[in-house]
Amino acid sequence: MKKESVIKRTLRWLPGILISILASFFISKVVDTKVLVNSMSEIGLINILIIVVLTIISLAARAVAWMKLLPRVKFIDSFLLINESYLFNNLIPRSGELVKTILFSKPASEHAFTIFSSVIVERSLDLVIAASMFLVTFPFVTQLNNVRPIAFALLILFLLFLLSGLLIALNAGKVKSWLRNIGKRNMNFTEKILPKIEMVIDGFSIMINWRQFISVLFWIIISWLLWTVILFFGINTIHSGVKFWWAIFTEGVLALGIALPSAPAGLGVFEGTMIAALSVFDISVEKSLGIAVVIHLIQIIMTTAFGLIAVTKQGESISDILKKIRSAKQENTEDIIKEKVLKKMAKKILITGGAGFIGSNYACRRILNGDDVTIYDNLSRNGARENLEWISSIIQNNSFKFTEGDVRNHEKLRTVVQGKDVIIHLAAQVAVTSSVTDPQLDFSINAGGTFNVLETARLCGEKPLIIYASTNKVYGEIKDITVVEKEMRYSFKDLHAGVSEKQLLDFHSPYGCSKGCGDQYVRDYSRIYDIPTVVFRQSCIYGKRQFGIEDQGWVAWFVIAAVIGKPITIYGDGKQVRDLLFIDDLMNAYDMAIDRKEDAKGLIFNIGGGIENSVSIWREFGPILENIHGKEIPVDFQDWRPGDQKIYISDISKIKDEYGWSPKISVGKGLSLLYKWVAENKELFV
């Protein structure tokens, strides 16, 4: 790319505020500067100060709305978002990606709620509210009959847009799959257009989380009401006796950007529509423009000021950024800034059991995300060394640390916990049968090891977020819930959504006891020591890099056995029901927990595939696997194992409400992905 001249780059850096002011003062062919200054002076200093205060309060309400839209954004950072069109779009080349990078510690394209998609949701709500205000006040406005059909049509259009967004969000998986199939025939579409469309789809998923959606809508409406008060106050300074509904109407016109013939040519949309709206009062163009410029200027100055504070809070001054840009070539500017910002925003993450199935997958994800990851594992599990080699083969620059160690070793654990922002505690003895054979070993690892993690985190003095992988086994056999036997599966008689977090704990088997002990310790350390924690009571997790064996990881074991021709034993009658969750969906939940560290106050979530992804372990699962395998798979049936639940299905309503999370990968698709990985890596299992 040809390097821009100094003059062109300088012009690009000029904030949009200057362009807006110049447009208001000099582009207009109707108003000269002297008349404008006179009309502004009529408003008075006291009135301007009142408008300033009201503006700040209004912007604060909008900032809260942005915090609800983008949970990772702090209060001051939201002012940067409100004013990004004024500040960043003119200050820094390719600024959209930079803004996202500053506000998120991972690439925006991987984040469920991006600025791009959230803007669409927020602006859509703005326009629906504005159109509603316009129509509500319309009966009082006889002078503008010609625009009523336009406003009504726009309102219908915006409502249809939001309804379409809701329908798409409810069927996001199917829509994305359909789009990806289209993209297979067009590489340009897949690489450039599809990611943006998927961001929009993810943005609309806020509408499924009704609590978050209502919260965002509430603060946007508050912001609108405050702005209406500002306009009402401003109009009254030069035209006393104006009724409040006129201010509502004026705000509706402004937001819709309806440029009527009475608007002077050459002005910006804000100033032009302001003059048009006020013309019904027979207020002169000069005075109308005076109000418009004052209010607009105050908004720009306030949001720009807070936006600059937001940037400097990231540890990067505006002058530093400008120097960086001046010294860089155009095509490399974004990469240079992104690299520096990502380095500052990267999280220091410790993953105990990081060479296991879940740990290796999540370590790889966070390393590729730019985080500083430390894997802590004793490599005792089958497949652990292979997983570690796999991570090293993908991460060529050795941008992660590995410490071979055991969670029972308090001193060694202390050295790796120090300085960490997040601890993902996955290290565990994971087989129920092994816990029955050697309960002391099981307890020392699961209960004792978890206690060591909590204590070292407490003593390090930095209060890292702790995410603990618990288990559905803490609920035991759930004998207080009536279970009915059907032809293909067991079923809850009255529990239609599955087992919720309100279910009484009933540790069954040494494994259930040791994991339950850790579960409750993690929760209590949050209550007593104010350490942020999240407990995930995980159901059947499956996916790539899972070296399942008969005693643990049954989904992977059945697939592995089918591929390499080993015998499969079903303990029980094969009607036992489990809800299955693919590894990628679990990792998405981990990401969300990290993103919302400030909310992690002893949270506990049941997490699994839910009702929609539940199957009986052989009566229903077997035919699915046989269909993928292409032939019948022989199995042997044996007696039930101790502590084995006839049915367990996670009620995932709580995590849906809190995080807006839901499984995206169906059992059929996930099983196909696992089967393909096993078939392509037979040598790992022979």
N, C-alpha and C positions, 0 to 999 in steps of 0.2 A: 504494500500500500504506500502511495506517495505521502511523504511527510508534509504536514500542514505548515504553513508559514506562521511566524510568530504572531502576526496581526490576526489571522484567522483563529488561532488557538486562544488568543486573548479575548476576542469577541465571543468565542464559545463559552469562556469562563464567566462572562458577565452574568450575574444572577438575573433571573426572570423578573425580579422586582423592578430593575431599572427599565426593562422593556415596557412593563405595565405603566410605570410612572410617565415615561416618555410618551406613550400612546395617549394617556389621559391628558397630558399638558400640551403636546405639540401637534399630534396627528389631527385632532379635532379642527374642523374648518369653521366651527360655530363659535367657540369660546376662546378668548385670549387669556393670557396669564393674569393680567391685572384684574379682570372681572372675576376670575376663578378665586384668586386670593381674597378679594373682597367678600365673596359669598362664603368662603370658608371661615373668615373672621366673624361672620354673623352667628355662626354656630356657638362660638365662645369657648374659652379654655376649659371652664368647669364642665361644660357638656361633653367636650372631647375626652376629658379624664374619666367621666362616667362611662362613656362608650368604650374606653380602653379597658376598664375594670370588667364590664359586662362581656367584652370580647374575650378576655382571658378566661373567665368562667365558662363561656360557651366552648372555647377551644379545649378546656380541661374536660368537659363532658364528652367532646368528640374524641379526645385522647383516651378516655376510659373505654369508649366503644372500640377503638383500635386495639386496646389491650385485650378485649374480649375476642376480637377477630383473630388476633395473632398473639397467643398466650406467652410467647417468648419475649415479646416486646415490653420494655419497661415504660413507665409513664412519660419520662422525658423524651425517650426515643420516638414515641408516637407523634410528637410535634414535628419531627423530621418527616414522618410519613404524610401527615396532613399537608405539609408544605413542600413535598418533594418536587412538585412541578415548578415551583418558584426557585428553589435552591439547587437541587442536584441535577435536574435535567438541563440546566444551562451552565452549571459549574464544572462538571466533569464529564468527559466523553464516555459513552456507554455506561451511563450512571445507573441505569436500572439494575444491572447485575451487581454493581458496587453497593448500592443501598441494601439489596438483599443479603449480600455477603456480610456487611457491617452488622445487620440486625440478627442474623442467624449464624450459629456456629457450624452449620453444615450447608452444603450447596442447596440453594433455594429450590432447585428442580426436584429434590428428594423430599421436600418438606410439604406436609399435607396442606397447610394454609400458607400459601405464598402471598407476597404483596400483590402480585399480578392478579391472582384469582380473588383475593379479598377486596381489592379495589372494585372489581366488577360487582360483587355482592353489596358493598357499601354504597356505591353509586346507584345501583338499582333501587336500593331502599330509599335513598335520597330522592330519586326521581318519582317514585310512587308516592312518597309523603308530599312532595312539592305539587304534583299533579292533583292530589286529593285536596290540598290547601287551596289551590287555584279554583277547583270546582266548587268547593264548599262556600267560598266567598263570592262566587260568580253572580248569584242572584242580585248582589248589591252593585254590580258593575255593569251598567247598561251600555257604557261607551265602547265596550270591547267585544261586542257580539260576534264579530268575525273570527275570533280566535278560540271560541268555546269548542267547536268541533275538533280543532287541532289538539287542545288540551285533553279532551275526552278520549280521542284516539290514542294519544300518547299514554294516558293512564292505562287503557286496555292493553296496549302493547307492552308496557312495563310489567303489568300483572301477569300477562302470558309468559313473559320472559322469566319471571320468578317461578311461576308454576312449572315451566319447562325445566328450569334448574333443579327444582325439587324432584321431579320425575326422573331426571338424569341421575341425581345423587342417590335416589333409592335403588337405581339399577346400574350403579357405577361400574361394577365388574363386567356386566354384559356389554355396556356401551364401549368400554375400553377394549374389550376383546374384539368387538365388531370393528372398531377403528383400526386395531392392530392388524386384523385380517386384510383390511383395505390397504394398509401401509405396506404389506408384503409385496404389493405390485408397484410401489412407488417409494424408492429409497429416500428421495428428497422430502416427501411427506412424513415418513417415519422419523427422520433425523431432526427436521426443523419445525414442522408444524404440529405433529402429534404431541410432543412434550408440553407445548403451550396449551393445547386443548385439554390434556389430562390435568394440568394445573387448574384450569377453570372448573373442571368436573370436581376435583378435590375441594376447591374453594366453596362450591355449592353444598358440600357435605355438611357445612355448618347448619344448614336448614333442617337436617335430620336430627341434630342435637337441639331439641326445642328449647331447653333451658338457656343454652348459650345464645341461641338465635333471639329469644325474647330479651335477654340481657343486652345484646348489641342493639336491638331495635329500640329498647327503652332509652339508652344513652344517646342514640342518634336523635330521637324525638326531643329529649331534653335540650340537646344542642340546637335543634331547630327552633324550639320555643324561645330560647334565650336570644337567638339571632332575630327573631320576630320582635322581641322587646327592644333590641338595639335599633332596629329599623323604625319601630314606633316612636322611640325616643328621639331618633334623628329627625324624623319627619316633623314631629311636634316642635322642634327648635325653630323651624321656619314657617310652620303652618299649624298653629295651635288649634285644638278642637278636633283633630283627626281621630276617628274611631279606630279601635284596635283591629277590627277585621280588615281595615285598609292595609295595615302592616302585614297581616297574614297574606293578603292577596299579593302585595308587593314582593314578599319573599318567595311566593309560589312562582311568580313571573320570572324573578331572578334565577331561580334554580332550573327552571325549564329552558331558560335562555331564549325566550320568544322575542325576537327583534322586530318590533312593530315599525310601521312607516314613520312614526314620529321620532324614532331614535336617530340622532345625528350620525351621519356617515363617518366612518373612520375611527369610532370609539371601540373599546373592548366590549365583550359581551356583558360584563358586570355593569360597567358605566352606562352602556347603551340601553340595557333593559331597565336599569334603575330610572333613567330619565323617562323611558316609555311608561313605566308604571306610575311615576309621580306626575306625569303630564295630565292625568285625570283630575288632579287637584288644581290645575291651572298654575302650577308652580313653574317658574321660569327654568329654562334649560341650564342657565348659569348656576342657580341655587341647587337644582337637582344634581348637577355634576359635582358641586361642592360637597354635598352629603355623600355621594357615591365614592368620591376620591378619599374623603376622610375615613369612611368605614373600611374601604378596601385597603387603604394604606396602613391602617391600624392592624388589620388582620395579617397583612404581609409582614409587617415589622415584627409583630409578636411571634408568628410561627417561624420566621427566619431566625430570630434571636434564640428561641428554644431549640430550633433545629441545629444551629451552630453549637449550642451547649451539648446536644446529643452527640455530635461528631467528636467534640473534644473529649467527652467522657469515654469514648472508645480508645483514648490514648493517642489520637492522631489529630493534630491541629490543622486548620484549613491551610495555613501557610506551608506546612509540611507536605500536604497533599498536592498543592499547586507546584511546589518545587519538584516533587516526584514526577508530576505530569510534564513539566517543562523539560526535564532531563530524559524523558523516555520517548521512544517512537510511538506513534499513534497506535499501531497494531499491538503493542506490548503493554500499553498503559493499564488496561484492566487486569491483566495477569499479574503485573508487578504489585498493584495495590491489593488485589485479592490475596496474593501469597502472604503479604505482610499482615493483612487484617486477619486472615485465617489462622496464622501462626499465633496471633494474640488471643483469638477466640477459641482455639483448640482446647478441648477438655483433657485433663489427665485422668485416665480411666484404668482401674485395676480390675481384672477379671480373674477371680479364683476359679479353678477348673476350666481355664481358658483354652485348653487343648482338647476338651471334650466336644460332644456333638453341638450343643447350643453355644458353648463358649467359643469354639473356633469360628463358627459362622458369624457370631456377633463381633468377635475381635476383628475379623477381616472387614466387616462392614465399617466399623468405627475407624480402623486404620486408613482405609481408602477415603474416609470422610475427612481425614486430616487430623484426627485426634491422637494424642500421645497415649498409647495403649501399652500396659504391662500385663503379660500373661503369667499367672502363677499356677503351676500344676505339678503334681508329683509323677505324672506320666504312667500311673499304674493301670489306667483303664485301657481296655482293648481299643486300638485305633488312635490313641492319643498322639503317639509319635508320628503316625501318618498324617494326622490333622495338622500338626505343627510344621511338618515338611511342606504340606499343601499351602499353608499361609506364607511360608518363606518363599515358595515358588511364585506366588502372586505378588508379594510385596518385595520387589527387587532391591529396593534401597535400604532394606533392614530398618525401616522406620517404626519398629516396635521393640519392646524389651521382653525377654523371657527369663523367668527365674524358676528354676526347678525347686519346688518346696511343697511342704505339707501344711494344711491349715491347722494341724495339731501342734505345729512348731511356732509358739507364740513369738519368740524373738525374731525369727526369720520373717514372719508375717509382718511384724512391726516395721521392718526396714522397707517393705514394699508399699505399705499403707500410707506412710508419711508423704504429705504433699499432694494426695490424690483428691480430685473433685468428685469422682464417682467410683463406687465399688459395686461390681456386679458379682454377687456371691452365688456361684454355681457349684463349687466343689462339694461333693457329697458321695456317700455310699448309697447307691440308687436301687438296689434290688431287695424286694420284700423277702425273698427266699434266703438271701445271704444274711439278712438281719435276724432271721429265725435261727440260722445256723450259728452265728457269732454276734449276739446282741451287744456285747461289750465293745467290739470294734465299730459296730454300727453307731452306737451312742457316742463314742469318742470322736468320730468324724463329724456326724451330723449335728449333734447337740454341742459337744465340746469345741469343734471347729468353728461353728457359728458364733459361739460365745467369744472365741479368740478374735474373730473378725470384728465383732461389736466393741470389744474392749480396746483393741488397738485403734479403732476409729475414734473412740471416745477420748483416749489418752493423747492422740495426735493433736487435739485442740483445734482442728479445722472443720469439723462437722461435715464430712463428705456425705453425699447422698448414697444410701445403701439400698440396692435392689436385691431382694432375696427370692430365690426360686423355691417356693414351697410346693406342696402337692395336695391333690384332692383326697389323699389318704387320711388327712387330718379329720375328715368327717366319718371315718370308719365305715361300717356296713350300712349306715343310715337306716336302722331298723324301725325308727319311728315313722317312716314314710311307707305307705302301702305300695307294694310292688305287685303288678299282675303279669302273669306269663301269657304271652301270645305265641302264635305259630312261629314267627321268625325272630322274636326278640322279647326281652323284658321291658316293661313300661311302668312309669309312675302313674298311679291311679288318678291323683289329684294335682300333681305338680307339673303344670304344663310348660313352664319356662325352664325347668331344671333346678338344680340346687343353688340357692343363693348364699351370700355371706352371712345371712342371719341363721343358717342352720347350725345347730349345736355341735360343738367339737366332740369327737368321740374317737380318740386315738386307738387304732386297732393294729396289732402287729408291732414288733420292736421298731420297724422302719417308720410306721405312722407316729409312734411315740417320739422318736428322736427328731423327725422332721417337724412335728407339732411343737416340740420344745423350742426349736430354733425359731419357728413361726411366731410364737408368743414372745420370745425374748426380743426379736427384732421390733415387734410392735411396741413393747414396753420401753425399750431404749429410746424410742422416739418420744414417748410420754414423759419419761423421767429425765432424760438428758438432752432433750430437744434436738436429737439427731434426725435429719430427714430420712424417712424410710418408706419403702413401698414393698409389700409382700404380694407376690403373684402365686396364688394356689393353682398350679398348672395341672391341666388334664393331659391327655395323650398328645405329646408333641412329637412330630415326625418330620423327616426331610433329609436332604443331602448331608453327607458326612456323618451319618448316624450308623455306628457299627453295632446294631442291635443284636442281642443274644436272647436265648429262650427266657432268661430270668428278668430281662429288662429291655424295653424298647421293642415291644411285640410287633408293631407295624413294620418297622425296618427288618426285624428278624423274619417275619413271614415272607417279605419280598426277597431278602437275601437267600433264604432257604429255597424258594421257588426257582430263583435264577440259577443257583449252583446245584440244585437237586438234592438238598438235605431234607430229612423227614421233619414234618411239622406235627407237634403234639398240642391238642386243644384241651386245656384243663377246665372241666365243667361241661356244659352242654352246647357251648358256642353261641348261646343266645345273649350272653352278657353284653351290655351296651356301654359304649364309650363315645365321647365326642372328641373328634380328632382336629388338631390345629397344626397347620403347616408352619415350619420354622420361620419363614419370612413374615408371617402375620404376628408371631410372637415378638420378633425383633422390632416390628413397628410399634408394638405396645411398650417395649423397653425404651425406644426413642422418645415416645411421648412422655414417659415418666421422667426421663432426664430433662426434657424440654420444660417440664412443669415442676422443677425441683422445689419452688417456693410453696407448692401445694402439698408436698410430700410430708404430711404430718401423721405418720403411722397408718398410711392407707393400706387397705387389704382388698385385693380383687380376685374373684374367681375368673380364670381365663382358660378358654378352650374353644372348640369349634361351635359350641352351642347346639341347640336343637337341630338346626339345619344341617349340621355336619356330624350327626350322631349315627353310628352303625353298630349292629351286633357283630362281635369279634370274628365270627366265621359264617353264620347263616346269611348275613348280608354282605359282610366284607369279602368273604371267599369268592362269590360270583364276580365281584368287581375286579379282584386280583386275577382270577382265571381268565376274564375277558381281556385284560391287558397282556397276560402271559401267553394267551393263545391256546391253552389246553387245560385239562382238568388237573387239579393239584390234590394228591392223596393226603389225608390227615388221619391221625390217631387220637382218640378221645380217652382222657384219664380223669381221675377224681378231682374235685375242686381243691384249690390251694387255700390255706388259712388267710383270712382277711380279704379275700377277693370279693369285691362288690358285684352284685347281680346287675346293677345299673348305676352308672354315674354320668350325668350330663350337667355341665356348668351353666348356671344362669348368668349370662354375661351382660345383663341390663345395666349394672352399676358402672362398669368400665365404659360402656357405650355412652351413658349419660355424662360421666366425668371427663372422658377424653375424646369422645366422638369416634372411638375405635370400633371396628367390627372386622371379622374375618373376610378376606378377599378371595382366598383360594379354596375351591371346593375339594371335597374328598377325592373325586374322580381325577381332577387335574393334578392335585398334589401327589396322589399315588402314582400317576403316570410319570411325573418328574422324578420321584424317588426311584421308580423301577428303571428308568432310563439311566440314571446315575449309577445304580448298582450294576446294570448290564454292561455299561461302558468301563467299569472298574472291577471286573471279576477277580483280577489278580489280588485285590486287597482282602478277599474273603476266602480264598482257597488255601 
